[in-house]
């Protein structure tokens, strides 16, 4: 009897076979447990809808009308009648110049006018007396002619005297320097006691309601905006009421009132290749002031049936753009696409995708062409959607 083996030959063969099966099953289990599960990625569906395309430009604010206040006569400034930075109305007195010299000139002009009128009266009496006497040859005709010419000279002297009085009266009125427009008055550039003249700038007044906004656009943009917009023929510059403007202030806040385009400048700046556009915004509270900066935003085009994907779904590599498309079998296909304009957090795709396609919006670094993924809906507000790729 053999006590050192596993028994007879058939029994030993059966034992070895069972051992091989057990070892093989253990290896298969280890291979199955070692195989990784497909990576989880967030996917977004390509949507199709009509979207407006916006243009945005740097803007400079200026008064709708800006008036430099300068005196029309020379003299010493004796009074400032307005509060700097306040609202003044047209014809409000802002400054006063010493009126005494001008009052003296007016009095003198009135006296000269009275003298001329008296001389004219005397000449007229002489003519009236001479006419009947000349008719009966009581006086020579030459005397009547002389008196008639004296009367005409007297009339001319009276007219000159009246003009002198009017000029002197105007100059006296000009000693009160008035606002030319209604608006915000600036800081006074002179002090009481200064000698001022017609070349002296006393202050400035700007009409700020509405306020004017200037922004430059490129020559190509001008050709586009002045021609067709969207599917219909629409001249943005001629039909400004149909294209409201939005103003973003320097602190990032959006001005609550919309504006409209007034006109385009007469020429393109040859140095910058831009043309300046003027717009107007209501400013009833006088919040906006000349010299401020901001950004003007307006709809420049309407894209009908545009295909949109999140910007995070698009990868750029050496000037080309790609997206990872997840098929119905959860396998990834890398596609080259042609991109268009950006709309908020979305990107318009001109070519390469179809409406309803699923694209990887978060986790693009985890996938490659042909790989299998575990798709979950894309959440733009989630930490992953707002953070890394």
JOBEL-V130850 format. One record per run of one state. SS is the DSSP state (alpha for helix, beta for strand, coil for the rest). FROM is the first residue (numbers start at 0). LEN is the number of residues. If there is no record, write none. Layout:
SS:FROM:LEN
SS:FROM:LEN
//
This chain:
coil:0:8
alpha:8:26
coil:34:4
beta:38:7
coil:45:1
beta:46:24
coil:70:4
beta:74:6
coil:80:6
beta:86:2
coil:88:4
beta:92:5
coil:97:2
alpha:99:36
coil:135:5
alpha:140:34
coil:174:1
beta:175:3
coil:178:4
beta:182:3
coil:185:9
beta:194:2
coil:196:4
beta:200:18
alpha:218:7
coil:225:3
beta:228:1
coil:229:2
beta:231:1
coil:232:7
alpha:239:3
coil:242:2
beta:244:5
coil:249:4
beta:253:1
coil:254:4
beta:258:6
coil:264:9
beta:273:8
coil:281:11
beta:292:18
alpha:310:3
coil:313:1
beta:314:3
coil:317:2
beta:319:7
coil:326:4
beta:330:13
coil:343:2
beta:345:6
coil:351:6
beta:357:5
coil:362:1
alpha:363:3
coil:366:5
beta:371:6
coil:377:5
alpha:382:4
coil:386:3
//
